Amino acid sequence: MPMHVVVSCDGQIMSVGPTLQRVCGALTLVGRQFLEVFEVTRPERASTMRALLKLADRKIVLRFRARPSRQLRGHLVCLARGEGALVNLSFGINAVDAARDHGLNHSDFAPTDLTVEMLYLTEVKSAVMDELKSLNHRLQSARRAAEAQAMTDALTGLANRRAFDAALDRAVASAARGAPFSLFHLDLDRFKQVNDTLGHAAGDRVLAEVARVLRAQIRQSDMVARIGGDEFMAIVTGAGDLESLRRISHRIIAGIERPIDYDGTLCRISCSIGVAWSVAYDSPTARTMTEGADAALYQSKNGGRGRATIHRHDATDAAP
């Protein structure tokens, strides 16, 4: 009984269990009066040794008068020939908290003590919860990775058409609340020639380089997507005027027109750009913005390629 107390007939503590003494720390129990150390609260208060002995064979509830002021439960048995009493104590339902606060483990309790079962169940619960938390973390990571993969173009690492459509819907909703944006539609010029003469590996190298240029020229907070083949689209928020759109377009074209080395062969391409500006529409929608950018791109292609056209709903603004 590592939580026992032996009390003499005059109320003096004769011996204590090692776990109980460990809980009390520097407080020495042996030699002190039991009722000076402990306050019996149930089933009735006991202020004398005689009153305490009347509680024999009954469940008692008591607590330390000083620190640690923890509530205990116990069972008192009278010893033979007036030798006092044996009190066996337990933390009861507070066992887990007590074990944590005082650094106790299974070895500090009797094997038959229900505290051992409670500690075991607590450890099992903790282990299960940790494993569930770890599993949940892995599932969330896998879900995020799957979602990112489903929204990413495998070749270029840019967003794909699915991600772009969702971003465009969000941009249109923001525009309705007063946050303008511009929609860029890019189509590569002379890309088919690279594929036909040097093969698809060279084409893939060119597409990857185009993606790098677009990431460099479009802010990280904006959206750049490959929507298929050699077509790309970008959503640029907050472009305040036509001159800003022209500068962005010219930088993109200049970057894409730089020769791209593929196994010692220089691949030379360009791009045509069509831009739709949300400010030009009374109530821009995903459809009207897309149609506007497509119309502007068509005009850039017909105008000689390697150029940008800004669609302004009522007119177009070509920027060779």
C-alpha positions in Angstrom: 0.0 0.0 0.0 2.3 2.8 -1.2 -0.3 5.4 -0.1 -0.9 4.1 3.4 -0.7 5.9 6.8 -0.4 4.1 10.1 -1.8 6.2 13.0 -1.2 5.4 16.7 -4.1 5.4 19.2 -3.1 9.0 20.2 -3.2 10.2 16.6 0.5 10.2 15.8 1.6 9.2 12.3 3.9 6.1 12.7 4.6 5.4 9.1 3.6 6.4 5.6 3.8 4.8 2.2 6.6 5.9 -0.2 4.2 7.4 -2.8 2.4 9.5 -0.2 5.7 10.8 1.1 6.8 11.6 -2.4 3.6 13.6 -3.0 4.3 15.6 0.2 7.9 16.4 -0.9 9.9 18.0 1.9 7.0 17.8 4.3 7.9 15.0 6.9 4.7 13.1 8.0 6.1 10.6 10.5 5.8 12.0 14.0 3.1 14.5 13.2 -0.5 14.3 14.3 -2.7 12.8 11.6 -5.5 15.4 12.1 -3.0 18.3 11.9 -1.9 17.1 8.5 -5.2 15.9 7.1 -8.7 17.4 7.3 -11.5 14.8 7.2 -14.5 16.2 5.3 -16.8 13.2 4.7 -18.8 11.3 5.6 -18.5 13.6 8.6 -15.9 15.9 10.0 -13.5 14.3 12.6 -11.6 16.6 14.9 -10.4 14.0 17.4 -8.9 10.6 17.1 -11.9 9.0 18.8 -14.2 10.6 16.1 -11.8 9.4 13.4 -11.9 5.8 14.6 -15.7 5.8 14.5 -15.3 6.1 10.7 -13.7 2.7 10.5 -14.7 0.5 7.6 -16.3 3.4 5.8 -15.2 5.4 2.8 -13.7 8.7 3.9 -12.8 11.8 2.0 -10.0 14.0 3.3 -7.5 16.6 2.1 -4.1 18.1 3.1 -4.5 21.1 5.3 -1.4 22.6 3.7 0.2 22.1 0.4 -0.4 20.0 -1.6 -4.0 20.8 -0.9 -5.2 17.8 -3.0 -8.4 15.8 -2.1 -7.9 12.2 -1.3 -10.2 9.2 -0.7 -9.4 6.5 1.9 -10.5 3.5 3.9 -9.7 3.3 7.6 -9.3 0.0 9.5 -8.8 -0.2 13.3 -5.8 -2.2 14.4 -6.0 -4.8 17.2 -5.5 -4.2 20.9 -5.8 -0.4 20.7 -2.8 0.0 18.4 -4.4 2.7 16.4 -5.5 2.6 12.7 -4.4 1.9 9.2 -5.6 4.3 6.6 -5.2 3.4 2.9 -5.4 6.4 0.6 -6.1 7.0 -3.1 -6.4 9.9 -5.4 -9.7 8.6 -6.8 -10.8 10.2 -10.0 -8.1 12.8 -9.7 -5.4 10.1 -10.1 -4.4 11.2 -13.6 -3.9 14.8 -12.6 -2.0 13.9 -9.5 0.3 11.5 -11.5 1.0 14.4 -13.9 1.6 17.0 -11.2 3.9 14.8 -9.1 5.6 12.8 -11.8 4.1 9.5 -10.7 3.9 6.3 -12.8 2.6 2.8 -12.5 5.4 1.7 -10.1 4.2 4.3 -7.5 0.9 2.5 -7.1 -0.1 -1.0 -6.0 -0.8 -3.4 -8.9 -4.4 -3.9 -7.7 -5.0 -0.1 -7.4 -7.6 1.1 -9.9 -5.3 4.1 -10.4 -3.0 1.8 -12.4 -5.9 1.0 -14.7 -6.8 4.6 -15.0 -3.2 5.5 -15.9 -3.0 2.7 -18.4 -6.3 3.8 -20.1 -5.0 7.4 -20.1 -1.8 6.4 -21.8 -3.7 4.3 -24.3 -6.1 7.2 -25.0 -3.1 9.6 -25.4 -1.4 7.2 -27.8 -4.6 6.7 -29.8 -5.2 10.5 -29.9 -1.6 11.1 -31.0 -1.9 8.5 -33.7 -5.3 9.9 -34.9 -3.8 13.4 -34.9 -0.8 12.1 -36.9 -3.2 10.3 -39.3 -5.3 13.4 -39.7 -2.2 15.5 -40.4 -1.1 13.0 -43.1 -4.6 12.9 -44.6 -4.8 16.7 -44.7 -1.3 16.8 -46.3 -2.3 14.2 -48.9 -5.6 16.1 -49.6 -3.8 19.4 -50.0 -1.2 17.7 -52.3 -4.0 16.1 -54.4 -5.9 19.3 -54.6 -2.7 21.2 -55.7 -1.9 18.5 -58.2 -5.5 18.7 -59.6 -5.1 22.4 -60.1 -1.6 22.4 -61.5 -0.2 21.9 -65.1 2.3 19.1 -64.8 4.6 20.4 -67.5 5.0 24.0 -66.5 4.0 24.0 -62.8 1.5 26.8 -63.6 -2.1 26.7 -62.7 -4.3 24.7 -65.0 -7.6 25.5 -66.7 -9.6 24.3 -63.7 -7.7 26.5 -61.3 -7.9 29.4 -63.7 -11.7 29.2 -64.0 -12.1 29.3 -60.3 -9.7 32.3 -60.0 -11.5 34.2 -62.7 -14.9 33.7 -60.9 -13.3 35.1 -57.8 -11.8 38.1 -59.7 -15.2 38.9 -61.3 -16.8 38.8 -57.8 -14.1 41.2 -56.5 -14.6 43.5 -59.5 -18.2 43.8 -58.5 -17.1 45.1 -55.2 -14.8 47.7 -56.7 -11.5 45.8 -57.2 -10.5 46.0 -60.9 -8.5 43.4 -62.8 -7.2 42.6 -66.2 -7.3 39.4 -68.1 -4.4 38.5 -70.4 -4.7 35.8 -73.1 -1.4 34.7 -74.6 -0.8 32.5 -77.6 2.8 31.6 -78.7 3.9 32.5 -82.3 6.0 30.0 -84.3 5.7 27.3 -81.6 4.4 24.7 -84.0 7.6 25.2 -86.0 9.7 24.3 -83.0 7.7 21.1 -82.4 7.8 20.1 -86.1 11.6 20.7 -86.5 13.1 19.8 -83.2 10.4 17.5 -81.6 8.1 17.6 -78.6 11.0 17.6 -76.1 12.1 20.9 -77.5 8.6 22.1 -77.4 8.3 21.1 -73.7 11.6 23.0 -73.0 10.1 26.1 -74.7 6.9 25.9 -72.7 8.8 25.6 -69.5 10.8 28.7 -70.3 7.7 30.6 -71.2 6.2 29.7 -67.8 9.4 31.0 -66.2 9.1 34.4 -68.0 5.4 34.7 -67.1 6.2 34.0 -63.4 8.9 36.6 -63.5 6.6 39.3 -65.1 3.4 38.5 -63.2 3.2 39.2 -59.5 3.1 36.1 -57.3 -0.2 37.3 -55.8 -1.7 37.2 -59.3 -2.7 34.1 -61.4 -0.9 32.6 -64.4 -2.2 29.5 -66.0 -1.5 27.3 -69.0 -5.0 26.5 -70.4 -3.9 24.1 -73.1 -1.3 23.6 -75.8 0.7 26.8 -76.2 -2.1 29.1 -74.7 -1.7 30.9 -71.4 -3.9 33.2 -69.4 -3.1 35.6 -66.6 -5.3 37.5 -64.1 -3.6 40.7 -63.0 -5.4 42.6 -60.2 -5.3 46.3 -59.7 -3.9 47.4 -63.1 -4.8 51.0 -62.9 -4.5 52.3 -66.5 -3.8 51.3 -70.1 -0.2 52.3 -70.0 0.4 49.8 -67.1 -1.2 47.0 -69.2 1.0 48.0 -72.2 4.2 47.8 -70.1 3.3 44.4 -68.7 2.5 43.1 -72.2 5.8 44.5 -73.7 7.9 42.9 -70.9 6.2 39.5 -71.5 6.8 39.7 -75.2 10.4 40.8 -74.8 11.1 37.9 -72.4 9.5 35.3 -74.6 11.3 36.5 -77.7 14.7 35.8 -76.2 16.2 32.8 -77.9 15.9 29.5 -75.9 18.7 27.0 -76.1 17.8 23.4 -76.7 20.8 21.0 -77.1 22.8 23.8 -78.8 20.0 24.9 -81.1 18.3 28.3 -80.5 14.6 28.2 -80.5 13.0 31.5 -81.5 9.4 32.2 -80.8 7.2 35.1 -79.9 3.7 35.6 -78.6 0.6 37.5 -79.2 -1.4 38.9 -76.4 -5.0 40.0 -75.9 -6.0 41.9 -72.8 -9.5 42.6 -71.4 -9.8 45.4 -68.8 -12.7 45.0 -66.2 -13.0 48.8 -65.8 -14.2 49.0 -69.5 -17.3 47.0 -68.6 -20.3 48.2 -66.6 -20.8 44.7 -65.1 -17.9 42.4 -66.1 -18.5 38.7 -66.2 -16.2 35.7 -66.7 -17.7 35.3 -70.2 -17.5 38.9 -71.3 -13.9 39.2 -70.0 -12.9 36.0 -71.8 -14.6 37.0 -75.0 -12.9 40.4 -74.8 -9.5 39.0 -74.3 -10.1 36.5 -77.1 -11.1 39.2 -79.5 -8.1 41.3 -78.6 -5.8 38.3 -79.1 -7.4 37.6 -82.5 -6.6 41.2 -83.5 -3.0 40.8 -82.4 -2.6 37.7 -84.5 -4.1 39.4 -87.5 -2.0 42.5 -86.9 1.3 40.7 -87.4 1.8 38.8 -84.2 4.4 39.6 -81.5 2.1 42.4 -80.3 -0.5 43.1 -77.7 -4.1 44.5 -78.1 -6.2 45.9 -75.2 -9.9 45.4 -75.6 -11.9 48.3 -74.2 -15.4 47.0 -74.9 -16.4 50.0 -77.1 -13.0 50.0 -78.9 -9.7 48.2 -79.0 -6.3 49.7 -78.2 -3.5 48.0 -80.2 0.0 48.1 -78.7 2.5 46.8 -81.3 
